[in-house]
Amino acid sequence: MPQPVASLISRGSGTAGSESRRNEESREAMVQYLTIRNGRREDENWLFQLFRATMQDYIDEAWGWDELLQREGFIISLPAKNFQILEFAGDCVGSYHLSDRANHFLLDMILVTPDQQRKGFGSKMMAQIKRLAEEENKAVWLSVLKTNPAIAFHLAEGFRQVEEDEHSIMMMWP
């Protein structure tokens, strides 16, 4: 059963008067429609399609895209049951895969459907990831392709670059 993620919605300070009340009401209404759940086997195809839609161009530029290799690698390395799926008003809008390592978390992937990007869903998932990291007293590491504009998102979320190679940048929070 999906669980509401009210704690993902930032209350903020707002502005005075009726505008502040409208913003608060809007955020409260959003909570009613925002859920996160564990991935399931039947999500496998949707997850791969989301991966392809959001990452194919960047992977193709770095190494070339081989559909069969990417599909098999994705399904084997990142099983659907290990994803968290964000739903808004019953529609899947994003997902992330977080691996628990001995002294840190590795954010293997965070994806938002192209039509829902830049609407705050990535930040909502990131807030949950950071909260878990704080509870466990662990850092969060991730690797992002240099050609991926998500670098700006990660920097805005407080990640910092710690190393890089020919194609990727390794980042860490905090």
C-alpha positions in Angstrom: 0.0 0.0 0.0 1.5 3.4 -1.0 2.3 5.7 1.9 1.7 9.4 1.9 4.9 11.4 1.9 3.7 14.5 3.7 7.1 15.0 5.2 8.4 15.5 1.7 6.5 18.7 1.3 8.3 21.8 2.5 6.2 24.2 4.5 8.4 27.2 3.9 7.7 30.6 5.4 5.4 31.9 2.7 4.1 35.4 2.4 1.5 37.2 4.5 -2.2 37.2 4.0 -4.4 35.2 1.6 -1.5 34.3 -0.8 0.2 32.5 2.1 -3.0 30.6 2.9 -3.5 29.6 -0.7 0.1 28.4 -1.0 -0.4 26.4 2.2 -3.7 24.9 1.0 -2.0 24.0 -2.3 0.8 22.2 -0.6 -1.6 20.4 1.7 -3.7 19.3 -1.3 -0.5 18.1 -3.0 0.2 15.9 0.0 -3.1 14.1 -0.6 -1.9 13.0 -4.0 1.8 12.3 -3.4 2.8 8.8 -2.4 5.9 6.7 -2.5 6.0 3.0 -2.7 8.4 0.1 -3.1 9.0 -1.0 -6.7 7.4 -4.3 -7.9 8.3 -6.8 -10.6 5.5 -5.4 -12.7 7.2 -1.9 -12.6 10.3 -3.4 -14.4 9.3 -2.2 -17.9 8.1 1.2 -16.8 11.4 1.7 -14.9 13.5 0.7 -17.9 11.4 3.0 -20.2 12.0 5.9 -17.8 15.7 5.1 -17.7 15.8 5.1 -21.5 13.8 8.3 -21.9 15.9 10.2 -19.4 19.4 8.7 -19.9 19.8 7.3 -23.4 21.2 10.4 -25.0 23.8 10.9 -22.3 24.9 7.2 -22.3 24.9 7.2 -26.1 27.2 10.2 -26.2 29.6 8.7 -23.6 29.8 5.0 -24.7 27.1 4.3 -27.2 23.7 2.9 -26.5 23.2 -0.9 -27.0 19.5 -1.6 -26.2 19.9 -5.2 -25.3 23.0 -4.6 -23.1 21.3 -1.6 -21.4 18.1 -3.5 -20.7 19.8 -6.6 -19.3 22.2 -4.6 -17.3 19.5 -2.4 -15.9 17.2 -5.3 -14.9 20.0 -7.4 -13.4 21.9 -4.6 -11.6 18.9 -2.6 -10.5 16.0 -4.9 -9.7 12.6 -3.1 -9.6 11.9 -4.3 -6.0 14.8 -2.1 -4.9 13.4 1.1 -6.4 11.2 3.6 -4.6 8.5 4.9 -6.9 7.0 8.4 -6.5 3.4 8.7 -7.6 1.4 11.9 -7.9 -2.4 11.6 -8.2 -2.0 7.9 -9.0 0.6 8.4 -11.8 4.2 7.3 -11.6 6.3 10.5 -11.9 9.7 9.4 -10.6 11.9 6.8 -9.0 15.2 6.3 -7.2 17.5 3.4 -6.4 19.6 3.7 -3.3 22.2 1.1 -2.3 23.2 0.9 1.4 26.9 0.5 1.7 29.0 0.1 4.9 29.7 3.7 5.5 27.5 5.6 3.0 24.6 5.3 0.6 25.1 5.2 -3.1 22.4 6.9 -5.1 22.5 4.6 -8.2 19.8 6.5 -9.9 17.2 9.2 -9.5 14.8 9.7 -12.4 11.8 11.9 -13.1 9.5 11.5 -16.2 10.4 14.1 -18.8 7.0 15.7 -18.7 7.2 16.1 -14.9 10.8 17.5 -14.6 11.4 20.9 -13.0 8.2 20.6 -10.9 9.9 19.6 -7.6 9.5 15.9 -7.7 13.3 15.2 -7.9 13.8 17.5 -4.9 11.0 15.7 -3.0 12.7 12.3 -3.6 16.1 13.9 -2.7 14.7 15.2 0.6 13.6 11.7 1.5 17.1 10.3 0.6 18.8 13.0 2.7 16.5 12.4 5.7 17.4 8.7 5.6 21.1 9.5 5.3 20.8 11.8 8.3 19.0 9.2 10.3 21.7 6.6 9.5 24.5 9.1 9.9 25.8 8.3 6.4 26.9 10.4 3.4 25.2 10.0 0.0 27.4 9.4 -3.0 26.4 9.5 -6.6 28.0 9.5 -10.1 26.6 11.6 -12.9 27.7 11.7 -16.5 29.4 15.0 -17.4 27.0 15.5 -20.3 23.9 15.2 -18.0 22.3 18.5 -17.1 21.3 16.9 -13.7 24.7 18.1 -12.5 23.1 21.5 -11.7 20.3 19.8 -9.8 22.7 17.8 -7.7 24.8 20.9 -6.9 21.6 22.9 -6.0 20.7 20.0 -3.7 24.0 20.5 -1.8 26.1 17.8 -3.4 29.8 18.6 -4.1 32.2 17.2 -6.6 34.8 14.9 -5.1 36.4 13.3 -8.2 35.9 12.8 -11.9 37.0 10.6 -14.7 36.7 10.9 -18.5 32.9 10.6 -18.5 31.6 11.0 -15.0 31.7 13.2 -11.9 31.5 11.6 -8.5 29.6 13.7 -6.0 28.9 13.5 -2.2 26.4 15.0 0.3 26.9 16.5 2.8 
